[in-house]
Amino acid sequence: MEITTTQAVAAMQKYGGNGVQKLAACWLALDAEKRQRLEEAFSPEFQHYRAMYVEDVKAAA
């Protein structure tokens, strides 16, 4: 299952603490080039919330 960054950001907004929620809000406010740079800088966080999104989908099924 390919999880998009937008889906990961949704999980960040839903499950993240204050800092991660701010990171998600920042990503949403940026243009495509800056979004890519932010995602590269915070790759572990984005990967973690991609995995959380998968778990959320499994739990909802």
N, C-alpha and C positions, 0 to 999 in steps of 0.2 A: 504494500500500500504506500503510494507516494503522498507524503504530507507536504502541503505547500507552506510557505512562510506565513501566509495569511492565516492558515489554520493554526500554526504554532503560536502566532500572536494572539489569536482568540483564546488559546489555552493559557497564555501568559496573563491575559486580562482576567481570566476566570480563576486561576489557581495561584498566580504569583503573589508574592509579598509586595509591599509598597514600591520597592526599587524596581522589581521586574515589571510591575504594572506601568511605572513611569517609562521604562525602556520600551514597552509595547506602544505606549502613547507617542513616544518620540518616533519610533519606526513608522507609525501611521501618519505622522505629520511631515515626513520627509519625501523628497522626490526619489525616483528609482535608483539613481546613482548613489545617493547618500544612504538609502536603505541597504544597498549591497555592502557598503563600507561598514555600516553599523552591524549588520549580520555577521560579517567576517570578524569584526572585533569582539563580538560576543557569541561566537560560534557555540561554545559549550552550553550556554543558556538556551539558545535557539534549538539545539539538538535535544536538550532535556525536555523542553515543552513540546517538541514534535512527538517524542515518546509518550508524554502525558496525554496528548491529543488521541493517540492510538488507543491508550488504555480507556479513555473516556468513551470512545466509540464502541469499544468492546463491552464496556459496562452498560451502555445504553441498549445494546442488542439483545 
